Amino acid sequence: MNNSRGWRFAIDRGGTFTDIVATAPGGATYVEKLLSDNPENYDDAATAGIERLLAAHGGGAVESVKMGTTVATNALLERKGERVVLAITRGFGDALRIGYQARPDIFARHIELPSQLYEHWLEVPEVLGEFATHAKTGAPMPDELRDRLLAAGTYDMGFATVEYVASALVDLAFHEGEPPADPMARQAEVLDALGMPHAIRMRHATPHFAHIFAGDGYSSGYYSYMWSEVMDADAFESFGEASGPFDAQRAAALERHILSAGGSRDAADLYTAFRGRMPGVEALLKGRGLLSAA
């Protein structure tokens, strides 16, 4: 039994989003997700979210508001505020290498490149041999098991790629010109034009594709998640085209043009300086097992 006399709000305010979970006096739970910084629509995301939930669900007295935030953490990473000293072990050094924390455009995927690029080294045999060890004996993972594990990474990738791309293309189609009078009919038209396999459905069909209707920050932007993968796969491929994952010259170029440069120049210029060209899709397709490694 819920004995609450008023609304209770639990708020998580991040650098990008503010998530609000509201419990009504009767016990019902409602959620709201807003961009933390959206001055054209509201001054404060937490206050705006509370007001929207109250207006939508009958209003009433507010019993409590509890809010946590990562903004202070972001300020530390951005080197804002008072100077502090943080002592860590050497192994955590890369976790703090953030060249540019501010995000003027939520879909500026170049900002995500360093962290996503690092993930590729997790599959390098030398790294697995050093860190994927038995919890009790300390023995490295057997080569046969390691190879089977890596080979399984491309399982069902054809299905996963098609269902994602279908959602991204429908999202883009919805934002071309005037809004469709019948969204489901427009979805069907797009999928038919693509020749969408009957056995595969969109990852997010229109009725529950809240992502693309959450505001201008997300409109027609669903494609960008895979675009970010195109970038990190292409960047890692440059190491393979040199002497391998630990090529010193490629690492120096990554440090000079990506990690230390941050948002000092246009993202396309920085990437081109690092790679010699803009990213291509071939490395992503190869990594997903959709293109021959030869």
ZINORCOR-V820864 format. One record per backbone hydrogen bond with DSSP energy under -1.0 kcal/mol. CO is the residue of the C=O (numbers start at 0). NH is the residue of the N-H. E is the energy in kcal/mol with one decimal. If there is no record, write none. Layout:
BEGIN
CO NH E
CO NH E
END
This chain:
BEGIN
6 62 -2.8
6 63 -1.7
7 22 -2.8
8 65 -3.0
9 20 -2.8
10 67 -2.9
11 18 -2.6
12 69 -1.7
15 35 -2.4
16 13 -3.0
17 33 -2.4
18 11 -2.8
19 31 -2.1
20 9 -2.6
21 29 -2.7
22 7 -2.1
23 26 -2.1
27 23 -3.1
29 21 -3.5
31 19 -2.9
33 17 -3.1
37 40 -2.2
37 41 -2.0
43 47 -2.4
44 48 -2.6
45 49 -2.2
46 50 -2.5
47 51 -2.4
48 52 -2.3
49 53 -2.5
50 54 -2.3
51 55 -2.1
52 56 -1.5
53 58 -2.1
60 6 -3.1
63 8 -2.4
65 10 -3.3
67 12 -3.0
69 73 -2.5
70 74 -2.4
71 75 -1.8
72 76 -2.3
73 77 -2.3
74 79 -3.0
75 78 -1.2
88 91 -1.7
89 92 -1.8
92 95 -1.4
93 96 -1.5
95 97 -1.6
104 107 -2.2
106 108 -2.0
107 110 -2.1
108 111 -1.5
109 112 -1.1
111 115 -2.0
112 116 -2.7
113 117 -1.8
116 119 -1.6
117 120 -1.4
118 121 -1.1
119 122 -1.3
120 123 -1.2
123 127 -2.3
124 128 -2.7
125 129 -1.1
126 130 -2.4
127 131 -2.4
130 132 -1.8
131 140 -1.6
133 137 -1.5
138 133 -2.9
141 145 -2.7
142 146 -2.7
143 147 -2.1
144 148 -2.4
145 149 -2.4
146 150 -2.2
147 151 -1.7
149 152 -1.2
150 153 -1.2
151 154 -1.6
153 156 -1.8
155 159 -2.4
156 160 -2.5
157 161 -2.1
158 162 -2.5
159 163 -1.6
160 164 -2.8
161 165 -2.3
162 166 -1.3
162 202 -2.1
163 167 -2.3
164 168 -2.6
165 169 -2.1
166 170 -2.3
167 171 -2.2
168 172 -2.2
169 173 -2.2
172 175 -1.4
181 185 -2.2
182 186 -2.6
183 187 -2.2
184 188 -2.1
185 189 -2.3
186 190 -2.4
187 191 -2.3
188 192 -2.3
189 193 -1.7
190 195 -2.5
196 199 -1.5
204 207 -1.5
205 208 -1.5
207 209 -1.6
208 211 -1.1
209 212 -1.4
214 217 -1.8
214 218 -1.4
217 220 -2.5
220 223 -1.5
221 224 -1.3
222 226 -1.7
223 227 -2.1
224 228 -1.1
225 229 -2.2
226 230 -1.9
227 231 -2.2
228 232 -2.4
229 233 -2.1
230 234 -2.5
231 235 -2.2
232 236 -1.9
233 237 -1.1
235 238 -1.2
235 239 -1.2
236 240 -2.1
238 243 -1.8
243 246 -1.9
246 250 -2.1
247 251 -2.2
248 252 -2.1
249 253 -2.3
250 254 -2.3
251 255 -2.5
252 256 -2.7
253 257 -1.8
253 258 -2.4
254 259 -2.3
257 261 -1.8
260 263 -2.3
265 269 -2.2
266 270 -2.5
267 271 -2.3
268 272 -2.1
269 273 -1.8
270 274 -3.1
271 275 -2.7
280 284 -2.2
281 285 -2.5
282 286 -2.4
283 287 -1.6
284 289 -3.0
285 288 -1.4
END
